[in-house]
Amino acid sequence: MTARTVYFVSDGTGITAETFGNSILAQFAIKPRHVRRPFIDSAEKAHAVVGEINETAVREGQRPIVFATLVDRDVLRIVREHCQGKVMDMFGTFIEPLEDEFGIKSNHRVGRFSDVAQSQEYHDRIEAINFSLAHDDGQSARNLDAAEVILVGVSRCGKTPTSLYLAMQHGIKAANYPLIPEDFERRKLPAPLLTHKRKCFGLTIDPERLASIRNERRPGSKYADALNCRYEVNEAEAMMKREGISWLSSTHKSIEEIATTILRDIRPDRLIY
């Protein structure tokens, strides 16, 4: 199949359009070129992005796919009427039927984060991000009482991106703590974690994959040696089993899948909001 371009056009950041659009595109065996065009909130900007999309259509010889989250009807009309792409109006698909179902009109607010200064949820997320950064890779064992989740596992198994995702997307105060060879020799969890086992969740990884990742960071080192990686992973998994800590492998799972599993097992209340 000839390469296609997909546009994510939004009057806000475009994150909603891209996230939803990508979940749909994942159902198809294609790898399109992605273009995000945020803050399209005026007629002038709408005409400009339409011109770009139409140039792409001519150059590629087929119409681009356009996922649009545009609240302003005039801006949306320009895109719909003048764009040579296949326009998927994501707000129109869902908002209008819901207006009928709820019997009320939506507020047609432009931008997802318009009232950010008034949002406690937003401030909670910022606080969670700061907490996760301060407690990344065992940097600080202080205030672990405030942690909602503590990720444990060997170095480079995915703890940092997962903890930051939990903070950014769910407002979860997530710390992460590395398991190191000294812990395996003692056959005990690091002392700061002993009173927080109920909040711990383990990540593991395929040893060959771990060796590949570590070799990018420290090529030829013992740290990246395949035998050492196998030893560390085996010992970490054995420790999690002994300590009764739930864990999963990050090898073939996305951060979203890992985070959802952690929430389901440790903070199921955060799946209801």
C-alpha positions as CSV (number, residue, x, y, z in Angstrom):
1,M,0.0,0.0,0.0
2,T,1.2,3.5,-0.9
3,A,2.2,5.6,2.1
4,R,-0.5,7.8,3.5
5,T,-0.3,11.0,5.5
6,V,-2.6,11.4,8.6
7,Y,-3.2,14.8,10.0
8,F,-4.4,15.5,13.6
9,V,-6.0,18.9,13.5
10,S,-7.1,20.5,16.7
11,D,-8.0,23.9,18.3
12,G,-6.1,22.6,21.4
13,T,-3.0,20.6,21.8
14,G,-4.0,17.9,19.4
15,I,-3.3,15.2,22.0
16,T,-6.9,14.0,22.1
17,A,-7.1,13.7,18.3
18,E,-3.8,11.9,18.1
19,T,-4.4,9.5,20.9
20,F,-7.9,8.5,19.6
21,G,-6.8,8.5,16.0
22,N,-3.8,6.3,16.7
23,S,-6.0,3.8,18.5
24,I,-8.1,3.5,15.4
25,L,-5.1,3.4,13.0
26,A,-3.6,0.6,15.1
27,Q,-6.3,-1.7,13.7
28,F,-4.8,-1.4,10.2
29,A,-1.5,-2.8,8.9
30,I,-0.2,0.5,7.7
31,K,2.5,3.0,8.9
32,P,1.3,6.4,7.8
33,R,3.2,9.6,8.1
34,H,1.8,11.6,11.1
35,V,1.4,15.4,11.2
36,R,0.0,17.1,14.2
37,R,-1.4,20.7,13.7
38,P,-2.5,22.1,17.1
39,F,-4.1,25.4,18.0
40,I,-6.1,25.8,14.8
41,D,-8.5,28.3,16.3
42,S,-9.2,30.9,13.6
43,A,-10.3,31.1,10.0
44,E,-6.9,32.2,8.9
45,K,-5.2,29.1,10.6
46,A,-7.9,26.8,9.2
47,H,-7.2,28.0,5.6
48,A,-3.5,27.6,6.1
49,V,-3.8,24.0,7.3
50,V,-6.3,23.2,4.5
51,G,-3.7,24.5,2.0
52,E,-1.0,22.2,3.6
53,I,-3.3,19.2,3.5
54,N,-4.3,19.9,-0.1
55,E,-0.7,20.2,-1.2
56,T,-0.1,16.8,0.4
57,A,-3.0,15.3,-1.5
58,V,-1.6,16.5,-4.8
59,R,2.0,15.4,-4.0
60,E,1.0,11.9,-2.8
61,G,-1.8,11.4,-5.3
62,Q,-4.3,10.3,-2.7
63,R,-6.2,12.1,0.0
64,P,-4.8,12.4,3.5
65,I,-6.8,11.2,6.5
66,V,-7.7,14.1,8.8
67,F,-8.7,13.5,12.5
68,A,-10.2,16.8,13.7
69,T,-11.2,18.0,17.1
70,L,-12.5,21.4,16.3
71,V,-15.2,23.0,18.4
72,D,-15.6,26.3,16.5
73,R,-18.2,25.5,13.8
74,D,-16.8,28.1,11.4
75,V,-13.3,26.7,11.6
76,L,-14.6,23.2,11.2
77,R,-16.7,24.2,8.2
78,I,-13.6,25.6,6.4
79,V,-11.8,22.3,7.0
80,R,-14.8,20.2,5.9
81,E,-15.7,22.2,2.8
82,H,-12.2,23.1,1.4
83,C,-10.0,20.2,2.5
84,Q,-9.2,17.4,0.0
85,G,-8.6,15.0,2.8
86,K,-10.9,12.4,4.4
87,V,-12.1,14.4,7.4
88,M,-13.1,12.5,10.6
89,D,-14.9,15.0,12.8
90,M,-14.3,13.4,16.2
91,F,-16.2,15.9,18.3
92,G,-19.2,15.9,16.0
93,T,-19.3,12.1,16.0
94,F,-19.7,11.9,19.7
95,I,-20.8,15.3,21.1
96,E,-24.0,15.8,19.0
97,P,-25.5,12.3,19.9
98,L,-24.6,13.0,23.6
99,E,-26.3,16.3,23.5
100,D,-29.5,14.5,22.3
101,E,-29.0,11.8,25.0
102,F,-28.4,14.2,27.9
103,G,-30.9,16.7,26.7
104,I,-28.4,19.6,27.1
105,K,-26.0,21.5,24.9
106,S,-22.3,21.0,25.4
107,N,-20.3,24.1,26.4
108,H,-18.3,24.1,23.1
109,R,-15.2,25.1,24.9
110,V,-12.2,25.5,22.7
111,G,-9.1,23.6,24.1
112,R,-9.0,20.8,26.6
113,F,-7.1,22.8,29.2
114,S,-8.9,26.2,29.0
115,D,-9.6,26.4,32.8
116,V,-6.4,24.9,33.9
117,A,-5.8,27.6,36.6
118,Q,-9.1,26.5,38.3
119,S,-8.5,22.8,38.0
120,Q,-7.5,20.9,41.1
121,E,-7.0,17.8,39.0
122,Y,-4.3,19.7,37.0
123,H,-2.5,20.9,40.1
124,D,-2.6,17.3,41.5
125,R,-0.9,16.1,38.3
126,I,1.8,18.8,38.6
127,E,2.4,17.7,42.2
128,A,2.6,14.1,41.1
129,I,5.1,14.8,38.3
130,N,7.3,16.7,40.7
131,F,7.1,13.8,43.2
132,S,8.0,11.2,40.6
133,L,11.0,13.2,39.4
134,A,12.2,13.7,42.9
135,H,11.9,9.9,43.6
136,D,13.2,8.6,40.3
137,D,15.7,5.7,40.3
138,G,15.9,5.7,44.1
139,Q,17.2,9.3,44.3
140,S,15.3,9.9,47.5
141,A,13.8,7.5,50.1
142,R,12.3,10.4,52.0
143,N,8.5,10.8,52.0
144,L,7.8,7.4,50.6
145,D,4.8,7.4,52.8
146,A,3.2,9.8,50.3
147,A,3.9,7.5,47.4
148,E,0.8,5.8,46.0
149,V,2.9,3.4,43.9
150,I,6.5,2.3,44.1
151,L,7.9,0.6,41.1
152,V,10.8,-1.8,41.7
153,G,13.0,-3.7,39.2
154,V,16.5,-3.8,37.7
155,S,18.0,-0.8,36.0
156,R,16.6,0.0,32.6
157,C,13.5,-2.2,32.8
158,G,11.0,0.7,32.2
159,K,10.4,2.1,35.7
160,T,11.1,5.8,34.9
161,P,8.8,6.2,31.9
162,T,6.1,4.2,33.6
163,S,6.2,6.3,36.8
164,L,6.2,9.6,34.8
165,Y,3.2,8.3,32.7
166,L,1.3,7.5,35.9
167,A,2.0,11.0,37.2
168,M,1.2,12.8,34.0
169,Q,-1.9,10.9,32.9
170,H,-3.4,9.8,36.2
171,G,-2.0,12.2,38.8
172,I,-0.4,9.2,40.7
173,K,2.5,9.9,43.0
174,A,4.8,7.1,41.7
175,A,8.3,6.5,43.0
176,N,10.7,4.0,41.4
177,Y,13.5,2.2,43.1
178,P,16.2,0.1,41.5
179,L,17.1,-3.4,42.6
180,I,20.9,-3.7,42.5
181,P,23.4,-6.7,42.9
182,E,23.9,-5.8,46.7
183,D,20.2,-6.4,47.2
184,F,20.4,-9.8,45.5
185,E,23.4,-10.8,47.7
186,R,21.4,-9.8,50.8
187,R,18.3,-11.5,49.4
188,K,16.2,-8.7,50.8
189,L,14.4,-5.7,49.5
190,P,16.2,-2.4,50.0
191,A,15.5,-1.2,53.6
192,P,13.4,1.8,52.6
193,L,10.9,-0.4,50.9
194,L,10.3,-2.9,53.7
195,T,7.5,-1.0,55.3
196,H,5.9,-0.1,51.9
197,K,5.6,-3.5,50.3
198,R,1.8,-3.2,49.8
199,K,2.5,-0.2,47.5
200,C,5.3,-1.9,45.5
201,F,4.8,-3.2,42.0
202,G,7.6,-5.0,40.1
203,L,8.7,-4.6,36.5
204,T,10.9,-7.2,34.8
205,I,12.2,-7.6,31.2
206,D,13.6,-10.2,28.9
207,P,17.4,-10.4,29.7
208,E,18.4,-10.2,26.0
209,R,16.3,-7.1,25.5
210,L,17.8,-5.7,28.7
211,A,21.4,-6.3,27.5
212,S,20.6,-4.6,24.2
213,I,19.2,-1.5,26.0
214,R,22.1,-1.4,28.4
215,N,24.7,-1.7,25.6
216,E,23.4,1.5,24.1
217,R,24.2,3.2,27.3
218,R,27.4,1.4,28.4
219,P,28.7,-0.7,25.5
220,G,31.0,-3.6,26.5
221,S,30.5,-3.2,30.3
222,K,29.7,-5.8,32.9
223,Y,26.5,-3.8,33.4
224,A,25.4,-4.6,29.9
225,D,26.8,-8.2,29.7
226,A,24.2,-10.7,28.8
227,L,25.1,-13.1,31.6
228,N,24.9,-10.3,34.1
229,C,21.6,-9.2,32.8
230,R,20.2,-12.7,33.0
231,Y,21.5,-13.0,36.6
232,E,19.9,-9.7,37.7
233,V,16.6,-10.4,36.1
234,N,16.4,-13.9,37.6
235,E,17.3,-12.6,41.0
236,A,14.8,-9.7,40.8
237,E,12.0,-12.0,39.8
238,A,12.9,-14.5,42.6
239,M,12.9,-11.6,45.1
240,M,9.5,-10.4,44.0
241,K,8.1,-13.9,44.4
242,R,9.5,-14.2,47.9
243,E,8.2,-10.9,49.0
244,G,4.8,-11.4,47.4
245,I,5.1,-8.4,45.1
246,S,3.0,-8.4,41.9
247,W,5.0,-7.9,38.8
248,L,4.9,-8.1,35.0
249,S,7.3,-8.0,32.1
250,S,7.7,-4.7,30.2
251,T,9.3,-6.5,27.2
252,H,6.2,-6.6,24.9
253,K,3.9,-4.2,26.7
254,S,3.3,-0.5,26.1
255,I,3.5,2.0,28.9
256,E,-0.2,2.4,28.8
257,E,-0.8,-1.3,29.3
258,I,1.7,-1.4,32.2
259,A,0.2,1.6,33.9
260,T,-3.3,0.3,33.6
261,T,-2.3,-3.1,35.1
262,I,-0.6,-1.2,38.0
263,L,-3.7,0.9,38.6
264,R,-5.9,-2.2,38.5
265,D,-3.8,-4.1,41.0
266,I,-2.8,-1.3,43.4
267,R,-5.1,1.7,42.9
268,P,-8.3,0.4,41.4
269,D,-10.2,3.4,42.7
270,R,-8.2,5.5,40.2
271,L,-10.0,3.7,37.4
272,I,-13.3,5.2,38.6
273,Y,-13.5,9.0,38.5
